[in-house]
């Protein structure tokens, strides 16, 4: 017995062939699920091309790089979207990884330092949108991780994200020290100190998990609680008075780091009673 309901047929097809279906009028465009993020990369690259072309006051060498950056990302994403044979499919994971690295480096150049999009704009969001979609495409690559690396990073998403925010904060603060009369230099120094301590903390916890050191778990909540307080304080100081009073990489990194630090502390508090009860029973 066949099902004549078009909606049920479409749903069955979506579940069976692992494809995303886009309906444009009478046309049905199907895209492999693992290639869907590449559409986002291509769309973001087009927006970035437009933003670079019509942008005012962009230095010539930066403009040329921006065009090359967006064009190569657009070409790679479109090529990856094309139907591939079996020989080409085996190289798609490596291509997705290269695309992510390419987009990440390009976004940093376009949104840090002398980049044209250091504050939020179409070009800013397009640059980081390419990174996000490329990361999503990279996630579908299913490249097996080393067992030691998987063991060290499993369940550490909040801490790893906090470490990434700390690195972005350090890079974003450095240019402000060129201005000797910068009024918020104290806030920038405090943010850098907190960020450096955070990187060391994350590395310490990840290494402890890699070594199987469970004794450090009893110090996890009080340590992360102190760091959550420092991150909230640093975010408030740097975004109210400076140097990140306007939205940009530093602004988002500070508040994202504060949120991740608080969430990590809450998660550590939730796991603390388990270890306490175990020690009492012993």
C-alpha positions as CSV (number, residue, x, y, z in Angstrom):
1,X,0.0,0.0,0.0
2,X,1.4,3.3,-1.1
3,X,1.0,6.6,0.7
4,X,-0.5,9.3,-1.6
5,X,-0.3,12.2,0.8
6,X,2.4,14.6,-0.6
7,X,3.3,15.9,2.9
8,X,3.9,12.4,4.2
9,X,6.0,11.6,1.1
10,X,8.1,14.7,1.6
11,X,8.6,13.9,5.3
12,X,9.6,10.3,4.5
13,X,12.0,11.5,1.8
14,X,13.6,14.0,4.3
15,X,14.1,11.2,6.9
16,X,15.4,8.7,4.4
17,X,17.8,10.7,2.3
18,X,19.1,13.0,5.0
19,X,18.5,16.1,2.9
20,X,17.2,19.6,3.5
21,X,14.4,20.7,1.2
22,X,13.9,24.3,0.2
23,X,10.7,25.2,-1.6
24,X,10.9,28.2,-3.9
25,X,7.6,28.5,-5.7
26,X,7.0,25.3,-7.6
27,X,10.6,24.2,-7.3
28,X,12.0,21.8,-4.7
29,X,15.7,22.4,-4.0
30,X,17.3,19.5,-2.0
31,X,20.7,19.9,-0.3
32,X,22.6,17.2,1.6
33,X,22.2,17.8,5.4
34,X,26.0,17.8,5.9
35,X,26.3,20.5,3.2
36,X,23.6,22.8,4.4
37,X,26.0,25.0,6.5
38,X,28.0,25.7,3.3
39,X,25.0,27.6,2.0
40,X,25.5,29.9,5.0
41,X,29.2,30.3,4.2
42,X,28.4,31.3,0.6
43,X,25.6,33.7,1.6
44,X,27.9,35.4,4.2
45,X,30.7,35.6,1.7
46,X,28.5,37.4,-0.7
47,X,27.4,39.9,2.0
48,X,31.0,40.5,2.9
49,X,32.0,41.1,-0.7
50,X,29.2,43.8,-0.9
51,X,30.3,45.3,2.4
52,X,33.9,45.5,1.3
53,X,33.1,47.0,-2.1
54,X,30.9,49.7,-0.9
55,X,32.7,50.4,2.4
56,X,34.2,53.9,2.8
57,X,37.7,54.6,4.0
58,X,38.9,51.1,3.8
59,X,42.7,50.9,3.1
60,X,43.5,49.5,-0.4
61,X,45.5,46.5,0.8
62,X,42.8,45.6,3.3
63,X,40.1,45.9,0.7
64,X,42.0,43.7,-1.7
65,X,42.5,41.1,1.0
66,X,38.8,41.3,1.9
67,X,37.8,40.6,-1.7
68,X,40.2,37.7,-1.9
69,X,39.2,36.3,1.4
70,X,35.4,36.4,0.6
71,X,35.9,35.2,-3.0
72,X,38.0,32.1,-2.0
73,X,35.5,31.2,0.7
74,X,32.6,31.6,-1.8
75,X,34.4,29.4,-4.4
76,X,35.3,26.7,-1.9
77,X,31.7,26.6,-0.5
78,X,30.1,26.5,-3.9
79,X,32.5,23.7,-5.1
80,X,31.7,21.7,-2.0
81,X,28.0,22.1,-2.6
82,X,28.3,20.5,-6.1
83,X,27.5,16.8,-6.4
84,X,30.8,14.9,-5.8
85,X,31.9,11.4,-6.7
86,X,33.3,9.0,-4.2
87,X,36.9,10.1,-4.8
88,X,36.0,13.7,-4.1
89,X,34.0,12.9,-1.0
90,X,37.0,11.5,0.8
91,X,38.6,15.0,0.6
92,X,35.5,16.9,1.8
93,X,36.4,16.7,5.6
94,X,39.9,18.2,4.9
95,X,38.3,20.8,2.7
96,X,35.8,21.7,5.5
97,X,38.7,22.0,8.0
98,X,40.7,24.2,5.6
99,X,37.6,26.4,5.0
100,X,37.2,26.9,8.8
101,X,40.8,27.9,9.3
102,X,40.7,30.2,6.3
103,X,37.5,31.9,7.5
104,X,38.7,32.2,11.1
105,X,42.0,33.9,10.0
106,X,40.2,36.2,7.6
107,X,37.6,37.2,10.2
108,X,40.3,38.1,12.7
109,X,42.1,40.3,10.1
110,X,38.8,42.0,9.1
111,X,37.6,42.6,12.7
112,X,40.7,43.2,14.7
113,X,43.3,46.1,14.8
114,X,43.2,48.0,11.5
115,X,40.4,45.9,10.1
116,X,37.5,47.8,8.5
117,X,34.8,46.1,10.6
118,X,36.0,46.4,14.2
119,X,32.5,47.4,15.3
120,X,29.3,45.7,14.5
121,X,28.1,46.1,11.0
122,X,27.1,43.9,8.0
123,X,30.7,43.2,7.3
124,X,31.4,42.3,10.9
125,X,28.5,39.8,11.2
126,X,29.2,38.4,7.7
127,X,32.9,37.8,8.6
128,X,32.0,35.9,11.8
129,X,29.0,34.3,10.2
130,X,31.4,32.6,7.7
131,X,33.3,31.2,10.7
132,X,30.2,29.9,12.5
133,X,28.8,28.2,9.4
134,X,32.3,26.8,8.5
135,X,32.5,25.4,12.0
136,X,29.1,23.8,11.6
137,X,30.3,22.2,8.3
138,X,33.4,21.1,10.0
139,X,31.3,19.4,12.7
140,X,29.7,17.2,10.0
141,X,33.1,16.0,8.9
142,X,33.2,13.3,11.6
143,X,36.9,13.1,11.7
144,X,37.8,10.8,14.6
145,X,39.6,12.5,17.4
146,X,42.6,11.0,19.2
147,X,41.4,9.1,22.3
148,X,43.5,11.2,24.7
149,X,42.2,14.4,23.1
150,X,38.7,13.2,23.3
151,X,39.1,12.2,27.0
152,X,40.6,15.5,27.9
153,X,38.0,17.7,26.2
154,X,34.8,15.7,26.7
155,X,32.3,17.6,28.8
156,X,34.6,20.7,28.8
157,X,32.6,22.8,26.3
158,X,32.0,25.7,28.8
159,X,35.6,25.9,29.9
160,X,37.0,25.6,26.4
161,X,34.6,28.4,25.3
162,X,35.7,30.5,28.3
163,X,39.3,30.0,27.2
164,X,38.5,31.1,23.7
165,X,36.8,34.2,25.0
166,X,39.9,35.0,27.1
167,X,42.2,34.7,24.1
168,X,39.9,37.1,22.1
169,X,39.9,39.5,25.0
170,X,43.7,39.5,25.2
171,X,44.1,40.2,21.5
172,X,41.4,42.9,21.6
173,X,43.0,44.7,24.5
174,X,46.5,44.9,23.1
175,X,46.0,47.8,20.6
176,X,44.7,50.1,23.3
177,X,48.1,50.2,25.1
178,X,49.5,52.2,22.2
179,X,47.7,55.2,23.5
180,X,49.6,56.5,26.5
181,X,46.8,58.7,27.7
182,X,44.1,56.1,27.3
183,X,41.6,56.8,30.1
184,X,40.5,53.1,30.6
185,X,44.0,51.6,30.6
186,X,43.4,50.2,34.1
187,X,40.3,48.4,33.0
188,X,42.2,46.9,30.0
189,X,45.0,45.7,32.3
190,X,42.5,44.1,34.7
191,X,40.8,42.3,31.7
192,X,44.1,41.0,30.4
193,X,45.1,39.7,33.9
194,X,41.8,37.9,34.3
195,X,42.1,36.5,30.7
196,X,45.6,35.2,31.2
197,X,44.6,33.6,34.5
198,X,41.6,32.1,32.8
199,X,43.8,30.5,30.0
200,X,46.0,29.0,32.7
201,X,43.0,27.7,34.6
202,X,41.4,26.1,31.6
203,X,44.7,24.5,30.6
204,X,45.1,23.2,34.2
205,X,41.6,21.6,34.4
206,X,41.9,20.1,30.9
207,X,45.3,18.6,31.7
208,X,44.0,17.3,35.1
209,X,41.1,15.5,33.3
210,X,43.6,14.1,30.8
211,X,45.7,12.7,33.7
212,X,42.6,11.4,35.4
213,X,43.2,13.6,38.5
214,X,39.8,13.6,40.2
215,X,41.2,15.3,43.4
216,X,40.9,18.6,41.6
217,X,37.2,18.3,41.4
218,X,36.7,19.4,45.0
219,X,38.4,22.7,44.1
220,X,36.4,23.2,40.9
221,X,33.4,25.1,42.3
222,X,35.2,27.6,44.5
223,X,37.7,28.3,41.9
224,X,35.2,28.8,39.1
225,X,33.0,30.8,41.5
226,X,35.9,33.3,42.0
227,X,36.5,33.4,38.3
228,X,32.9,34.0,37.5
229,X,32.9,37.0,39.8
230,X,36.1,38.4,38.2
231,X,34.6,37.9,34.7
232,X,31.4,39.7,35.6
233,X,33.4,42.5,37.2
234,X,35.8,42.8,34.2
235,X,32.9,42.7,31.7
236,X,31.1,45.6,33.5
237,X,34.3,47.6,33.9
238,X,35.4,47.3,30.3
239,X,32.0,47.8,28.6
240,X,30.7,50.7,30.8
241,X,33.9,52.8,30.9
242,X,36.0,51.3,28.2
243,X,37.8,50.1,26.2
244,X,34.8,48.1,24.9
245,X,32.0,50.6,25.3
246,X,30.9,49.9,21.7
247,X,30.0,46.5,20.3
248,X,32.9,44.5,18.8
249,X,35.1,41.5,19.4
250,X,36.2,42.7,22.8
251,X,32.6,43.6,23.9
252,X,31.2,40.2,22.9
253,X,34.1,38.3,24.3
254,X,33.8,39.9,27.7
255,X,30.1,39.3,28.1
256,X,30.3,35.8,26.6
257,X,33.1,35.0,28.9
258,X,31.1,36.2,31.9
259,X,28.1,34.1,30.9
260,X,30.2,31.0,30.4
261,X,32.1,31.5,33.6
262,X,28.8,31.8,35.6
263,X,27.4,28.7,33.8
264,X,30.6,26.7,34.5
265,X,30.4,27.6,38.2
266,X,26.8,26.6,38.4
267,X,27.5,23.3,36.7
268,X,30.4,22.7,39.1
269,X,28.2,23.5,42.1
270,X,25.6,21.0,40.8
271,X,28.2,18.2,40.7
272,X,29.8,19.1,44.0
273,X,27.3,17.3,46.3
274,X,27.9,14.1,44.5
275,X,31.6,14.0,45.3
276,X,30.9,15.2,48.9
277,X,28.4,12.4,49.5
278,X,30.8,9.8,48.1
279,X,33.6,11.1,50.4
280,X,31.3,11.0,53.5
281,X,30.2,7.5,52.8
282,X,33.8,6.4,52.7
